[in-house]
Amino acid sequence: MAATKLGRRRLTGEVLKTKMDKTAVVQVTRRFAHPMYKKYVTKSKRYYAHDEQNVCRDGDQVIIEATRPLSRLKRWRVVEVTRPATIAEVTQ
């Protein structure tokens, strides 16, 4: 969870679905130590992100940024695609 110069929250995740127009479903996975047991726990959360140019594809790694509410579920927008998906990742 890094904040930019303007203080907007940014997250990195993987695109799961792009079937909606101008919307990408991004899954953000984080690992943290359990407070009591000290074992590492992996948690995932899905975010609906606005993708104005429809550049995202399934399997891409993207950076999303918090924004004003754009619809009932969309409160994030895609800033950039950091790593495009390969064909082998998409077919699995």
C-alpha positions, 0 to 999 in steps of 0.5 A: 500500500504505497501512497503517491504524491497526491495521497491516493492509494495504489495497489498491484494485482492480477487481472481476473476478468475483462468481460465488462466494457471499460471494467477489469476485475483485479485480484490483489493478494497480500501476505502477512504474519498472523498476529498470534501464531506468527505464520504467514497468511495469504489473503486476496481481495477483488476490486472492480477497476475502471479501464478507459481504453480496454487495454487490460487482458486476463492475466496482466499485472496492473497497478490500480489507484483509488478514485471517486466512485464511478459506479456502484462497485467501481472505486478504482482505476487502472493506472498502468499494465506492469507485466502483460500476460503470456499466452501460457498463463491465459490458457491455464 
